[in-house]
Structures are given as C-alpha cells and as structure tokens.
Amino acid sequence: MDTATHVVMGFAIGGLATLDPVVAETTVNTQSVLVAAIIGSQIPDIDTFLKLKNNAVYIRNHRGITHSLPAILVWSVLVAFFVNLIFPGSNLMHLWIWSLVAVSLHVFVDIFNAYGTQALRPISSKWVALGIINTFDPYIFGIHVIGILIWLLGGNPGYTFLIMYVIIALYYVLRFVMQQMVKSAVLKTVPDADRIIIASTMYFNQWRIAVTSKDHFYVGRAYRRSVTIFDKFKRIPIPDTDIIRAAKKDKNVSAFLSFSPVYRWEIKKYDDFTEVRFIDLRYRSNGHYPFVAIVKLTDELEVITSYTGWVYSEEKLRKKLRVATD
C-alpha cells in the first residue's frame, strides 16, 4: 500500500491495541504501543531510500528482503526496543506483540496489490502479487480515516477499529470474487490464455489486464465483466544472441527482468549503436507503457547508457538516458 495508508493503519492498530488489557491499563503502555504501531506500519518500506542510489537497486530490492519472514521478526524487535527507550516504563512484551502485528500487517496487505512483495523469503524468492487491491485504495483509506475521526470524537478505539477491520476483511473477499469474475470474462475473450494478470485500479469496477497466450500478448481493461483488448502483440521468444546476452548483463536490464513477469522486447540498430528495449505490459496508461528498461550498446557490445523505471513519454526517456550518459 502507499505511505498514507500505512500511516492510518498504524493509528488503527494503536487504537485496536487498547482491547489488550495490559495496553489499556496505563497511559505509558497506550502511548508507547501507538508509537510502535505507527513506526512498525512504516518500517518495512525503509528500503524506499534505495531509490536515492538508482532505480536498478530500488527495483531489485524494494519489498524484497525488508518484507521477508525474518525481517518481520527483526523489525518488530527493533521497533519494540527503540520505543521502550523512549517510554522506559512500558511493557516490553506487549510492545513487541503489537509491533509484530503492525509489521506483519504491513507486509500482508502489500501482497494484495500488483507490485507485490517477496514475503516468502527465504523459503522462496518468488514475487507474490495478487493484484486485488490498488496501491492506494480510496475505500480502505477512507474507512481508516472515518475510524480515526470516531476515535477523536470520543468513540471507543478498540471496538471501532475491530469493526472496521471486519468490514475491510469482507471488502477483500469481495475484491477477490470480483477479480475471479473478471478472469472468467477474460477467458471467454482469450480462450487460449496461458497466464492472466489482473490488477485493480483506483476505480472500483475497473481492472488492468495483461494476458499471455501461446502466440500473443494481449493488453486491455475490464469494466465489471466487460473486457476490452487495446493491444495485441505477437509473442516472439527472446533470441539467444550476443546483443541480447550483453543487454541482459546490464544492471538496469537485469533488475527489470528480475521483477517483470510479462514484457515484450525490441531491438533497433542505428549508425553508431544498437538499442535494446524491454517493455512491461502490466501498466498501460493512455496508450503508453511507462515501465521499461533500455540499454544502448556499441558495435563492440559495450554499454553506452541504460535506464530502467517509469517514464511517461519518449522525450523524458531520452532525457534520462542523456543524464545517465553524463
């Protein structure tokens, strides 16, 4: 989920924790658990700072090891001990329990959007991305805000957020059912589909679709059970050539390929260089595919410049490549 949603989730978990008699019995326990819940709801995304280094490192690592099974335990312990230093009279055990709840819930909800996480590491490095909930879901965010307002107006925070999370759990079930209905509609449109990626959008009844069949890629949208295919690309296997092998060794291309499950490729030869481009088909926006990896190679297969990330126009992509060259 986005940062704002994780923040309100932290407040909600802090309010829910007041159902714990130990947390509710003293002010210091109540305040310390609230602080720990807010920090714990954010801490797995500390890897966002990797973007300051470069996109390749960020794409390869964001929501990776920081969202893994061991990391959940490590983060919760660190948060509990850190907050206990600020609130020395707090109950460390219950501080840790609610820190664990906050961190675990952060990782859990991230599984349900299209970006996903490597939450199963070290058991598996596979990206788990269910695509049921958009990165920012206005309904989930809005329900949290309503719960916080009820708390501020004097409502019981424990029961308020307990009811709220029951409603959100039902909402997740509804979204899963809706996604399955869309999948059935896609199979009617593309009967020979091998793989179907369905991702939610900010709009309740709209879904992004990327489909792989034996011979083609299909990209489209679904509105309720109505499926519209916008683009159809012939599925051409990536050739095992010197150019492709050199391109795959580039850090930006390598990061892209480690993350993207469905993409097409292009090779364009110019007088002074060869350009290899990989295009993720999941994020079509206004007829454009913004998530790409591109590398320019000399005739000797040395990298001139490369880039991976989200760009929404060819002009901006060229600017980023020039910056990378400089």
Stockholm file with secondary structure:
# STOCKHOLM 1.0

chainA/1-326         MDTATHVVMGFAIGGLATLDPVVAETTVNTQSVLVAAIIGSQIPDIDTFLKLKNNAVYIRNHRGITHSLPAILVWSVLVAFFVNLIFPGSNLMHLWIWSLVAVSLHVFVDIFNAYGTQALRPISSKWVALGIINTFDPYIFGIHVIGILIWLLGGNPGYTFLIMYVIIALYYVLRFVMQQMVKSAVLKTVPDADRIIIASTMYFNQWRIAVTSKDHFYVGRAYRRSVTIFDKFKRIPIPDTDIIRAAKKDKNVSAFLSFSPVYRWEIKKYDDFTEVRFIDLRYRSNGHYPFVAIVKLTDELEVITSYTGWVYSEEKLRKKLRVATD
#=GR chainA/1-326 SS CCHHHHHHHHHHHHHHGGGSHHHHHCHHHHHHHHHHHHHHTTGGGGGGGGGGTCHHHHHHHTTSGGGSHHHHHHHHHHHHHHHHHHSTTSCHHHHHHHHHHHHHHHHHHHTTSSSCBCTTTTTCCCCBCCCSSCSSCHHHHHHHHHHHHHHHTTCCHHHHHHHHHHHHHHHHHHHHHHHHHHHHHHHHHSTTEEEEEEEECSSTTEEEEEEEESSEEEEEEEETTEEEEEEEEECCCCCCCHHHHHHHHSHHHHHHHHHCSSEEEEEEECSSCEEEEEEESSCCBTTBCCEEEEEEECTTCCEEEEEEEECSSHHHHHHHHHHHHC
#=GC SS_cons         CCHHHHHHHHHHHHHHGGGSHHHHHCHHHHHHHHHHHHHHTTGGGGGGGGGGTCHHHHHHHTTSGGGSHHHHHHHHHHHHHHHHHHSTTSCHHHHHHHHHHHHHHHHHHHTTSSSCBCTTTTTCCCCBCCCSSCSSCHHHHHHHHHHHHHHHTTCCHHHHHHHHHHHHHHHHHHHHHHHHHHHHHHHHHSTTEEEEEEEECSSTTEEEEEEEESSEEEEEEEETTEEEEEEEEECCCCCCCHHHHHHHHSHHHHHHHHHCSSEEEEEEECSSCEEEEEEESSCCBTTBCCEEEEEEECTTCCEEEEEEEECSSHHHHHHHHHHHHC
//
